[in-house]
Every structure is written in structure tokens, then in C-alpha cells.
Amino acid sequence: MELTEIAEIEIDTLLDAIRRRYDYDFSNYARSSLKRRINGLLIKEKLEMPYQLIPRILYDEEVFNRFLSELSVTVTEMYRDPEFFRNLVESIFPVLNTYPYFKIWHAGCATGEEAYSLAVLLKEAGLLDRAKIYATDYNNKSIDIAKQGIYSAENVEVSNKGYLKAGGMHRFSDYYTNHYDAIKFNDELRNAITFAYHNLVKDGVFGEMNLIICRNVFIYFDSELQNYVLNLFNESAISKGFLCLGNKETIRFSILKDKFATLSEGNSIYRKKD
Ligand SMILES: C[S@@+](CC[C@H](N)C(=O)[O-])C[C@H]1O[C@@H](n2cnc3c(N)ncnc32)[C@H](O)[C@@H]1O
């Protein structure tokens, strides 16, 4: 047997140990990126082979937390892909406006920037009062940051540009206060979003959603897990509800593709069929 095949067995054994010990199942994460992350952790832990991680992770929860941080790439930003947000405002907001009350689920929201970006635009469209926004992630550290709504002021220029490109009509600075080198979103926005833990691999549906946004998460999943999660979204969305994935993600090759109409392939915006 080749050494690379043996390393695969080590990785499978490591993932099995993690599933049984911590109830996190990574077996259907895209293998190549999973391997890169495990290698990253091996370097940080000064280890050489995946099997050496098994006792460390089994007996030390902190090492598992470091594994989770390595794996959950929480890279995000305000108005990531501004044209996507513009598309939301122009084509989805008018439909949301026809409902007296509507629900939005941001799955895999990381540290929350995307959810605040949307809340600001809903506020400007006069829709925030009617929106119930849930934003979830399986990384509790990210969720804690999101709940606080405090971000480094370093990126505020980029955020402001994104806000304007997305169709922002006022000043981005109207929505936060400055605290030394940080910004803090206003209470109205923070109170409009419910941040919570939710693991797409094992947790249940969020019922009756008008809009589900799950961007830049599917890239980490293999096709089986993508199909599984799409099914979860299909069950969570109301009839004619919207589904938005990341710009590099599509439902085109999924077994659920016929359940959704494509509104924008470039921005990966779909609408559940009747
Ligand atoms: C690259 S970030 C994307 C953040 C944001 N949606 C965006 O597009 O900027 C990917 C997020 O997916 C989350 N994630 C990965 N697997 C998950 C799972 N099984 N359940 C919930 N969240 C998950 C990670 O913790 C991370 O915060």
C-alpha cells in the first residue's frame, strides 16, 4: 500500500474519532481542502502525521477547538460581492415587500458581517421592521463576535465602498458608532438579527423561510453533503422562497436543481418552484 493511501486511512480514523467524541461530522467535507486544513494544523501543533492528532484531539478539547477554527474558514466581509446585494435589493426586496412579515436565514454567517450588510439595506428599504433574521454558524466563537456587532475600523473604507456599490442610499456611518479603533453597529440592527449555533450537517430545518442565504459554504462540502443541505433548504423555504449561494456555487449539478428556478446564475440566486 502506498504511503498516501495509509494517510487517507489516518484521516478517516481521525474524522471518525472526532465524530464520536465531539459529534462533528466532517466525512463529507471536500477532501482536498480538508487535507490542507489538517496539514495546517499539523504544522501548528508541530506534528507530522494525521494519526498523531488523534490522541491530542480525543483528550484535549482545546486542540479540537483549534481543529475547528482551522476548518471553519470564517473569512467574510461587509457587502462581499456588492453586485449580489444590489441584485437582492432590486429583485428580491420588491417581493418581500408584498408580505406583511417575512423570515430570512443566513446559514454559515461566520462573524456576521453579511447579516449586518443585509439588515442595513432592509432598513433603507423600510423593510427591517417586518423582517425576522436568523443568522447561524457551527462555530460558536464566530457567533459570539457576530452577536456583539463590533468590528475593526480598519476595514470601514472598504465596507463603505461595498455599501455604495450595493445600492446604499445614505452614509454607512449612520449605522454604527466609533469606539477607538472599532465600530459598533446600532442596537436597532443588532436586535433585528438572532445569531445562533446551527450545524448544517446534523441540525434540523428552519421553518417557513422567505429567503435563505448560504454563501461560500458549499465550496467546503462534497456533492453528497451539498445535496443533503440543499434538501434542508428546500424544506426550510416557503413555496416561491428565495435561495442564494456564493458566486462560485451553483445548484446546476444537484439532484434538487429542478425544484428551483434560476433568477441569476452569476449571483447564484434561485427561487423555489410552486
Ligand atoms: C467562508 S465562511 C462564509 C461566510 C459568509 N457566508 C460569506 O460568504 O462571507 C464559511 C462559514 O461556513 C461555516 N460552516 C462550515 N461548515 C458548517 C456547517 N456544517 N454548519 C454551519 N456552518 C458551517 C464556517 O464556520 C464559516 O463561518
The ligand as a MOL file (V3000), in Angstrom:
LIG
                    3D

  0  0  0     0  0            999 V3000
M  V30 BEGIN CTAB
M  V30 COUNTS 27 29 0 0 0
M  V30 BEGIN ATOM
M  V30 1 C -16.0300 31.3360 4.2240 0
M  V30 2 S -17.2180 31.5000 5.5110 0 CHG=1
M  V30 3 C -18.5520 32.3000 4.6530 0
M  V30 4 C -19.1220 33.4340 5.4390 0
M  V30 5 C -20.1910 34.2550 4.7250 0
M  V30 6 N -21.3410 33.4480 4.4100 0
M  V30 7 C -19.6410 34.9030 3.4840 0
M  V30 8 O -19.9600 34.4850 2.3850 0
M  V30 9 O -18.8630 35.8480 3.6190 0 CHG=-1
M  V30 10 C -17.7930 29.8330 5.7220 0
M  V30 11 C -18.5730 29.6350 7.0120 0
M  V30 12 O -19.2480 28.3800 6.9710 0
M  V30 13 C -19.2750 27.8650 8.2740 0
M  V30 14 N -19.5550 26.4160 8.2050 0
M  V30 15 C -18.8010 25.4220 7.6880 0
M  V30 16 N -19.4000 24.2280 7.8730 0
M  V30 17 C -20.5760 24.4920 8.5170 0
M  V30 18 C -21.6240 23.6680 8.9980 0
M  V30 19 N -21.5720 22.3520 8.8760 0
M  V30 20 N -22.6810 24.2570 9.6040 0
M  V30 21 C -22.7270 25.6180 9.7590 0
M  V30 22 N -21.7480 26.4340 9.3430 0
M  V30 23 C -20.6910 25.8880 8.7300 0
M  V30 24 C -17.8790 28.1880 8.7970 0
M  V30 25 O -17.8160 28.1460 10.2100 0
M  V30 26 C -17.6730 29.5890 8.2320 0
M  V30 27 O -18.0830 30.5670 9.1520 0
M  V30 END ATOM
M  V30 BEGIN BOND
M  V30 1 1 1 2
M  V30 2 1 2 3
M  V30 3 1 2 10
M  V30 4 1 3 4
M  V30 5 1 4 5
M  V30 6 1 5 6
M  V30 7 1 5 7
M  V30 8 2 7 8
M  V30 9 1 7 9
M  V30 10 1 10 11
M  V30 11 1 11 12
M  V30 12 1 11 26
M  V30 13 1 12 13
M  V30 14 1 13 14
M  V30 15 1 13 24
M  V30 16 1 14 15
M  V30 17 1 14 23
M  V30 18 2 15 16
M  V30 19 1 16 17
M  V30 20 1 17 18
M  V30 21 2 17 23
M  V30 22 1 18 19
M  V30 23 2 18 20
M  V30 24 1 20 21
M  V30 25 2 21 22
M  V30 26 1 22 23
M  V30 27 1 24 25
M  V30 28 1 24 26
M  V30 29 1 26 27
M  V30 END BOND
M  V30 END CTAB
M  END
